[in-house]
């Protein structure tokens, strides 16, 4: 099978992907004859992967800057979708040919992956597998954050930073499903138009607008006091600026640090303003609160079926173009999700 192997730490966007016959300086290499994984338990399921999603965590992991550091070499990758290829003798939930999606700590950047049936989610027939592969981490993260942690309601104002990115655009949509007033922040006219098409009530273009002034002007026009929930996958100076907009009793959802800078949230202001700060490391829910995670993904799949949320694919690449995929992610060219697609799909027009 084909697999993308990380043999050393480094920037996967820095050079063309190597292979067995043409090595390169890249930390990642495509192995064409990597062994197909075998079923490892009676309830194991082998999935033929159709598509796998790129998340910022995958990029950080290959750089060696993620909180979890697997031993080298490893196959990166997290969420994916595909078709059941083989099942163990005790599997009751799935049969060969079923369409499924899931996520893993590692291993989805390969044409086959094996997981226990308890970790797989069935998909309706006719479902777009490339779109479904983009759902678990991005929408799962935002669903757990907004629905389970912040209990976002229709009476509240949600501010989403990095709103055109992989998790940001999911937060905008889930915010609208919850009935909240959604303010989105991004950079560039194309991203602004995209976020408006998702139903954002107000979009701030950070390339030419001041976040505080723009949001305060919008809040005043709606006779709203401030922001009740801050969804922050960016960090850095933007977090500090956003705190000027928060209501008394607001909630801050710390999702990640795409800016590369970890912000400081002053404890004294948190005390005076009665803020709640939620750290949200979505992957750890599979260990500590698996039922919450399962409910989150199941409801996200249901919303996708009903058309309440839309999976926007910005770029698609083959596995041999993984460096270009990571470059699109690193350089913030993506509007929505970046995907690695096996078989018949090529690169997107973007």
C-alpha positions as CSV (number, residue, x, y, z in Angstrom):
1,X,0.0,0.0,0.0
2,X,1.0,3.7,-0.2
3,X,1.9,5.4,3.0
4,X,3.5,8.7,3.9
5,X,6.3,8.0,6.4
6,X,7.9,10.7,8.6
7,X,11.5,9.6,9.0
8,X,12.9,12.7,10.7
9,X,11.5,15.9,12.2
10,X,11.3,19.0,10.0
11,X,9.1,21.2,7.9
12,X,7.1,18.9,5.5
13,X,6.3,21.8,3.3
14,X,10.0,22.7,2.7
15,X,10.8,20.3,-0.1
16,X,9.2,17.8,-2.6
17,X,8.2,14.5,-1.1
18,X,10.8,11.8,-1.6
19,X,10.3,8.1,-2.3
20,X,12.3,4.9,-2.3
21,X,13.9,5.6,-5.7
22,X,14.2,9.4,-5.4
23,X,15.1,10.4,-1.9
24,X,14.9,14.1,-0.9
25,X,15.7,16.4,2.0
26,X,12.0,16.4,3.1
27,X,11.2,14.8,6.4
28,X,8.4,12.9,4.8
29,X,8.6,10.1,2.2
30,X,6.1,8.1,0.2
31,X,6.5,4.4,0.5
32,X,4.7,2.5,-2.3
33,X,5.0,-1.0,-0.9
34,X,4.4,-0.4,2.8
35,X,2.9,-3.5,4.4
36,X,-0.9,-3.5,4.5
37,X,-2.0,-3.6,8.2
38,X,-3.5,-6.9,9.4
39,X,-6.6,-7.2,11.7
40,X,-5.2,-7.3,15.2
41,X,-8.3,-8.3,17.2
42,X,-11.6,-10.0,16.8
43,X,-13.4,-6.6,16.7
44,X,-10.9,-4.9,14.4
45,X,-11.9,-3.4,11.0
46,X,-9.6,-2.6,8.1
47,X,-10.6,0.5,6.1
48,X,-9.5,1.4,2.6
49,X,-8.9,5.1,3.0
50,X,-10.5,7.4,0.4
51,X,-9.4,10.7,1.9
52,X,-7.6,12.0,5.0
53,X,-7.7,15.5,6.4
54,X,-4.7,17.8,7.2
55,X,-4.9,19.5,10.5
56,X,-2.5,21.9,12.0
57,X,-1.7,19.3,14.7
58,X,-0.3,17.0,11.9
59,X,2.0,19.8,10.7
60,X,3.2,20.5,14.3
61,X,3.8,16.8,14.9
62,X,6.1,16.4,11.9
63,X,7.9,19.6,13.0
64,X,8.3,18.0,16.5
65,X,6.4,20.8,18.1
66,X,3.2,19.0,19.1
67,X,2.5,17.9,22.7
68,X,2.5,14.3,21.7
69,X,5.8,13.1,20.1
70,X,5.6,9.6,18.6
71,X,8.8,7.7,18.0
72,X,10.3,7.9,14.5
73,X,9.5,6.7,12.0
74,X,5.7,7.1,12.0
75,X,2.8,7.5,9.6
76,X,1.1,10.8,10.4
77,X,-2.6,11.5,10.0
78,X,-5.8,11.7,12.1
79,X,-9.3,11.9,10.6
80,X,-10.2,10.0,7.5
81,X,-13.1,8.3,5.6
82,X,-13.3,5.3,3.4
83,X,-14.8,1.8,2.8
84,X,-14.6,-1.2,5.0
85,X,-12.2,-3.7,3.5
86,X,-12.1,-6.5,6.1
87,X,-13.6,-7.3,9.5
88,X,-12.7,-9.4,12.4
89,X,-14.8,-12.4,13.4
90,X,-16.5,-10.6,16.3
91,X,-17.4,-7.4,14.4
92,X,-21.1,-6.7,14.6
93,X,-21.5,-3.0,13.6
94,X,-20.0,-3.1,10.1
95,X,-19.6,-5.3,7.0
96,X,-17.3,-5.1,4.0
97,X,-18.3,-2.3,1.7
98,X,-19.8,0.0,4.4
99,X,-18.7,3.6,4.3
100,X,-17.2,4.9,7.5
101,X,-15.2,7.8,9.0
102,X,-13.1,8.1,12.1
103,X,-9.9,9.5,13.5
104,X,-6.7,8.1,14.9
105,X,-3.7,9.3,16.9
106,X,-1.6,8.4,13.9
107,X,-1.7,6.5,10.6
108,X,-4.4,7.9,8.3
109,X,-1.9,9.1,5.7
110,X,-1.9,5.6,4.2
111,X,-4.2,3.7,1.8
112,X,-5.3,1.3,4.6
113,X,-5.8,1.7,8.3
114,X,-7.0,-0.7,11.0
115,X,-9.2,0.3,14.0
116,X,-11.6,-1.2,16.4
117,X,-15.2,-1.1,15.4
118,X,-16.0,1.0,18.5
119,X,-14.0,3.9,17.0
120,X,-15.7,3.9,13.6
121,X,-18.7,5.9,12.6
122,X,-21.1,4.7,9.9
123,X,-21.9,7.1,7.0
124,X,-25.1,7.1,4.9
125,X,-24.9,5.6,1.4
126,X,-24.1,8.2,-1.2
127,X,-22.2,10.4,1.3
128,X,-19.2,12.3,-0.1
129,X,-16.3,10.5,1.5
130,X,-13.9,13.3,0.9
131,X,-16.1,15.7,2.8
132,X,-16.8,13.2,5.5
133,X,-13.0,12.7,6.0
134,X,-12.8,16.4,6.9
135,X,-15.5,16.2,9.6
136,X,-14.3,14.4,12.7
137,X,-11.5,16.6,14.0
138,X,-12.6,20.1,12.8
139,X,-16.3,19.7,13.5
140,X,-15.7,17.4,16.5
141,X,-13.4,20.0,18.1
142,X,-15.9,22.9,17.6
143,X,-18.9,20.8,18.7
144,X,-17.3,19.7,21.9
145,X,-16.0,23.3,22.5
146,X,-19.2,25.2,21.8
147,X,-21.9,22.7,22.7
148,X,-20.4,20.6,25.5
149,X,-18.1,23.1,27.1
150,X,-19.5,26.6,26.5
151,X,-23.2,25.5,26.2
152,X,-23.6,28.2,23.5
153,X,-27.2,29.5,23.3
154,X,-29.2,31.7,21.0
155,X,-29.0,34.6,23.4
156,X,-25.2,34.8,23.1
157,X,-22.6,36.4,20.9
158,X,-19.8,34.2,19.6
159,X,-16.4,35.6,18.3
160,X,-14.4,33.1,16.1
161,X,-10.8,33.9,15.4
162,X,-9.1,32.3,12.4
163,X,-12.6,31.8,11.1
164,X,-11.7,30.7,7.6
165,X,-9.4,27.9,8.7
166,X,-10.1,24.2,9.3
167,X,-11.6,24.5,12.8
168,X,-12.7,28.1,12.5
169,X,-15.2,27.6,9.6
170,X,-16.7,24.7,11.6
171,X,-17.2,26.9,14.6
172,X,-18.9,29.6,12.6
173,X,-21.4,27.0,11.3
174,X,-22.0,25.4,14.6
175,X,-22.5,28.8,16.2
176,X,-25.3,29.5,13.6
177,X,-26.9,26.0,14.3
178,X,-26.9,27.0,18.0
179,X,-28.7,30.2,17.1
180,X,-25.9,32.5,18.3
181,X,-24.9,35.9,16.8
182,X,-21.6,35.0,15.1
183,X,-18.7,37.4,14.5
184,X,-15.9,36.0,12.4
185,X,-12.3,37.3,12.0
186,X,-10.1,36.4,9.0
187,X,-7.7,37.9,6.5
188,X,-8.5,38.8,2.9
189,X,-11.6,39.6,0.8
190,X,-12.0,36.0,-0.4
191,X,-12.2,34.7,3.1
192,X,-14.6,37.4,4.1
193,X,-17.0,36.5,1.3
194,X,-16.7,32.8,2.2
195,X,-17.6,33.5,5.9
196,X,-20.5,35.6,4.9
197,X,-21.8,32.8,2.7
198,X,-21.7,30.6,5.8
199,X,-24.1,33.0,7.6
200,X,-21.7,34.9,9.8
201,X,-23.5,38.0,11.1
202,X,-20.4,40.1,11.0
203,X,-17.0,39.5,9.4
204,X,-13.8,41.5,10.3
205,X,-11.1,41.6,7.6
206,X,-7.9,41.9,9.7
207,X,-5.9,43.0,6.7
208,X,-7.5,46.4,6.7
209,X,-9.8,46.6,9.8
210,X,-9.1,46.9,13.5
211,X,-10.7,44.0,15.3
212,X,-11.8,46.0,18.4
213,X,-13.3,49.0,16.4
214,X,-15.1,46.8,13.9
215,X,-16.6,44.5,16.5
216,X,-17.6,47.3,18.8
217,X,-19.3,49.1,15.9
218,X,-21.3,46.0,15.0
219,X,-22.3,45.3,18.6
220,X,-23.5,48.9,19.0
221,X,-25.6,48.6,15.8
222,X,-27.3,45.5,17.2
223,X,-27.6,47.0,20.7
224,X,-25.5,44.2,22.1
225,X,-23.1,44.6,25.1
226,X,-20.2,42.4,24.1
227,X,-18.9,38.9,23.3
228,X,-20.0,36.0,25.4
229,X,-17.9,33.2,23.9
230,X,-14.4,33.6,22.3
231,X,-13.3,30.7,20.1
232,X,-9.6,31.0,19.8
233,X,-7.4,28.7,17.6
234,X,-5.0,31.5,16.9
235,X,-3.4,32.9,20.1
236,X,-0.9,35.7,20.2
237,X,-1.8,39.3,20.0
238,X,-5.2,38.6,18.7
239,X,-6.2,36.9,21.9
240,X,-5.1,40.0,23.9
241,X,-7.1,42.3,21.7
242,X,-10.2,40.1,21.8
243,X,-10.3,40.2,25.6
244,X,-11.2,43.9,25.3
245,X,-14.5,42.8,23.7
246,X,-15.6,40.2,26.3
247,X,-18.6,40.6,28.5
248,X,-18.7,40.0,32.2
249,X,-19.0,36.2,32.7
250,X,-17.7,35.4,29.2
251,X,-16.1,32.1,28.3
252,X,-12.8,31.7,26.5
253,X,-12.2,28.5,24.5
254,X,-8.5,27.9,24.0
255,X,-8.3,25.8,20.9
256,X,-4.7,26.3,19.6
257,X,-1.9,28.7,18.7
258,X,-1.8,29.0,14.9
259,X,0.0,32.3,15.3
260,X,2.9,30.5,17.0
261,X,2.6,32.6,20.1
262,X,1.0,31.4,23.3
263,X,-1.0,34.2,24.8
264,X,-1.2,35.3,28.5
265,X,-4.7,35.6,30.0
266,X,-4.3,37.6,33.2
267,X,-5.7,35.9,36.2
268,X,-6.6,39.2,37.9
269,X,-8.8,40.3,35.0
270,X,-10.3,36.7,34.8
271,X,-11.2,37.1,38.5
272,X,-12.7,40.6,38.2
273,X,-14.7,39.8,35.0
274,X,-15.7,36.4,36.2
275,X,-14.4,34.8,33.0
276,X,-14.2,31.1,32.4
277,X,-11.2,29.8,30.5
278,X,-11.6,26.4,28.8
279,X,-8.6,24.5,27.6
280,X,-9.8,22.3,24.8
281,X,-7.5,19.4,23.7
282,X,-10.0,17.5,21.7
283,X,-7.9,14.3,21.2
284,X,-7.8,13.6,25.0
285,X,-11.6,13.1,25.0
286,X,-11.0,9.7,23.5
287,X,-9.3,8.7,26.7
288,X,-11.2,10.7,29.4
289,X,-14.7,11.3,27.9
290,X,-15.2,9.0,25.0
291,X,-19.0,9.1,25.2
292,X,-18.9,12.9,24.8
293,X,-16.7,12.6,21.8
294,X,-18.9,9.9,20.2
295,X,-22.0,12.0,20.8
296,X,-20.3,15.0,19.3
297,X,-19.3,13.3,16.0
298,X,-22.6,11.5,15.7
299,X,-24.5,14.8,16.0
300,X,-22.1,16.4,13.5
301,X,-22.8,13.6,11.0
302,X,-26.5,14.1,11.5
303,X,-26.2,17.8,10.9
304,X,-24.2,17.1,7.7
305,X,-27.0,14.8,6.5
306,X,-29.6,17.4,7.2
307,X,-27.6,20.1,5.4
308,X,-27.2,22.2,8.6
309,X,-23.4,22.2,8.1
310,X,-21.3,22.2,5.0
311,X,-17.8,20.7,4.6
312,X,-15.9,23.1,2.4
313,X,-12.8,21.6,0.8
314,X,-10.3,24.2,-0.2
315,X,-7.5,22.1,-1.7
316,X,-7.1,18.4,-2.5
317,X,-3.8,16.7,-3.2
318,X,-2.4,13.2,-3.9
319,X,-0.1,11.7,-1.3
320,X,2.9,12.4,-3.4
321,X,2.0,16.1,-3.3
322,X,1.9,16.1,0.5
323,X,4.4,18.9,0.7
324,X,2.1,21.2,-1.3
325,X,-0.8,20.2,1.0
326,X,1.3,21.2,4.1
327,X,2.4,24.4,2.3
328,X,-1.2,25.4,1.8
329,X,-1.9,24.8,5.5
330,X,1.3,26.5,6.7
331,X,1.0,29.6,4.5
332,X,-2.7,30.0,5.3
333,X,-3.8,29.6,1.7
334,X,-6.7,27.3,2.7
335,X,-10.3,28.5,3.0
336,X,-11.8,25.5,4.7
337,X,-10.1,22.1,4.7
338,X,-7.0,20.7,3.0
339,X,-7.2,17.0,2.0
340,X,-5.1,14.1,0.8
341,X,-7.2,12.0,-1.5
342,X,-6.3,8.5,-2.7
343,X,-7.1,7.0,-6.1
344,X,-8.7,9.3,-8.6
345,X,-8.7,12.8,-7.2
346,X,-6.1,15.5,-8.1
347,X,-5.2,18.9,-6.9
348,X,-7.9,21.5,-6.6
349,X,-8.0,24.7,-8.7
350,X,-6.8,26.7,-5.7
